[in-house]
């Protein structure tokens, strides 16, 4: 019991150190507002693949394999689901849509993954009935995940570099990715690379009336996202008009 209590306190200390007081305060605020609305905010980054890409800085000796969606489906789904986070149904759905998983291995052990979706895909979901707007020579990197034992070793940078290299080899000129502003660990990579934020996106869903609030900062929302709900689009325009006053 004493060992379990000591581990719990150590895990809590690590969590507080990783998140930081500002992020924790925002997380608490979001949970307090949950009965009324729930919100997310992301920074969007773009990578021009015609330029020289910065090298990864992973601390572990890992390799990345981009798995084709036509591989043994059952084995691939089991492999990804076994790392946690995603359910088998969601994995199969992504594979059915042609999205490719890049999996990081430490020896034979899978330790993390990232997904790549090529432009032109139908309904490339962003969040809350909102979708990415990408052209045929662009792709989106998303869904990066590393198992707890390998976190803090910059595996994300290796996955990111591998996905960009694969995309460039297949004729893609630009990749995009979104990182939650509440995820300082993942934001450490663009900060290290000194990447400029293309835009910041805020989405909120008001409960009961299913009203979605969409707002962007740094670039027009419609430059990278679209949605089909005309009512929501009108409400967003009202918010933008108010913001200009």
N, C-alpha and C positions, 0 to 999 in steps of 0.2 A: 504493500500500500504506500509506504514511504517513497519507494522508487517511482511508482506511478505518479504520485503527487509532485515529486521533483521534476519528472519529465514534463508534466503538465505546465508547471511554472516556467520551465525552460522554453517550451513551445510557445507559451504566451509572450514571454520576453522577446523571442525571435520575431514573432508576429508583429508586436508593437514596434520593434526596431525597423522591420522591413517596411511596414506601412507608413509610419510617421504620424505625428499628432494631427496634422491637417487632414490627411486622408482618412484617418480613423474618425475624426469629427464629421466629415462628409458622409461616411458610411453610416454613422449613428443617425445623422439627420435624415438620410434616405430611408432608413428603417422606421423612423418615427413618422414619416410622411406616407409610409406604405399603404395605410387604410384609405388614403385620399388619392395618391398618385405614386408612380414609381418612375424613376428617371435613370438615364445613362448619359455619359458624355465621353467622347473619344477625340483624340488627335488623329488626323489622317496624314500619312506620309506617302510621298511618291518617290520612286527610284527610277531614274533615267538609265536604262541598261546600255545606252550608247557610251556612257561614261565608265571610267574605271571604278569597279566596285571595291569598297574597303574590305580587307580580309577579316575573317571571323577571329574571335579571341577566346574561344572555348578553352577552359582549363583542363578538360578531360579529353583523352584520346578517343574520339568518337568518329564514326562514319555515318553518312546519310545516304539512304537509298530512296529514290523516287519510285513508288510502286504504281504500276499501270493498273487501271481499273479493270482490265481484262484478265488479271492474274486470278489465281484460285480465290474466289470470293469468300468462301467460308473461312479459310485460313487467315486472310487479310483482315476480315471483320473481327475474328477472335483475337488476333494480335493487337489491334488497336483498342478494342474493348477491354482487354486484359490490363492495359495501363491505367484505366480509370477515366472518369469524366464523361465520356460519350457512351450512350447505349447503342446496342447493335443495330436497332432500327434506324437511328440517325446516321450511323456510319454507312449502312446500305443505301440510304437515301442520297447521301453525298456521292457515293460511287456511281449510283444510277444516273446522276446528273453530270457525270464526267469529271468530277473534281478529283484531283490526284493527291494522295497523301505522301509526304516526305517523312520518313521515319529515321530517327537517330538511333544508332546502336553503339553500345559500349561492349565490344566483343560481339557475342551473340545475343546480348540482352537489349531489347528495345527500351529506350529511356525517354523518348519524347517524339512529338510529331508536329507537323504543320501542313496545312492544306493549300492547294493552288487551284484556282478556278480561272479558266481562260475567258476573255471577253467574248461577248456575243451569246453567253449562256442566258437562258430564260430565267427570270426571277432569281437573280443573285442576291439573296437576302442580306440586308444590313441590320435591320431591327425595327420592330413595331410597324409592320406593313410598309417598310421603306426599303428600297433596293439600290444596289450599286448601279451607276451609269458608267459603263466602260465600253471601249471600242474593240474591234476585232484584233487589234495588235497590242492590246493591254491585258493584264491579268491581275487578279487579286490574291494576295497572300493573307490567310486568316487562320484562326483556330489553333494558334501555337500552344502546346502543352508539354510540360516536362514533369516526370514523376518526382515526388518530393525528395527522394534520396539524391537526385542529381540537380536540384535547383541551386541557384547561386554560382553555377559553373559556366554561365554564358553559353549553354547549349542552344539557346534561342538564336544567338548570332550565327552559329553554324547552320542551323536550319534555314535561316533567312538567306544566307549567302548561297546555299545549295539550291534553294528555290529560284533565286534570281538567275543563277547560272543555267539552270534547266530551262527557264522561261526564255532566256536570250538565245539558247541553242534552238529553240522552236519558233523563232521569228517574233517574239514579243519585244517591244521597244520600251515598255514602261510597266512597272508593277506598282500596285497600291496596297496599303495596309492601314488598319485602324487599331489603335491601342487605347484602352480605357485610361482616362486621367486618374483613375483610382488604382492603377497598377504601376507603381513606381519602379518595380523590378524590371518590367518589360520596357519601360520608358528610358531605362539606363542605356539601352543600345543606341537609339537615335541621339541621345544626349552625348554619348561617347563619339559617335560619328559626326556630330554637329550638323545633323540634318534639320532643315527648316520644316516647320509645321505648315502643311499645305492649307489646312483648315481645321477648325474644331467644330464638332457637331454635337448638339444637345437634343435628345429625344425624351419625351415624357408621355406617359399614358395616364390620363385621368380616369379613375375607376368609376363605374356606374354608367357613365355616358359614353365610354369608349372614345374619348376625345384625345387625339394624338397631337402633341405640341412638337414642332420641329423648328430648330433654329441653328444657324451656323455663324461662325466668326472667322474672318480672314479671307473668305471667298464665298460666292453665292452658293446656296444650298443646292440649286439645280445643276450646278456644274459637275457634280459627282454623284448625286442621288436623285431618285424619282419615286413617285408613289401614285397610286391610282385613285385614291379617295379625294374627290373634288372638294368635299366639305373641309377635309383636313388641309388641302392646299390653300383654300380661301382663308382659313384660320391662320395659317402660317404667314400669308401675305399681310394679314392684319397685324400680327406680331411684328413683322419687319417694318411696317409703316409706323407703328408706335415707337419702335426702336430708333427711327430716324428723327423723331421729334425732339 
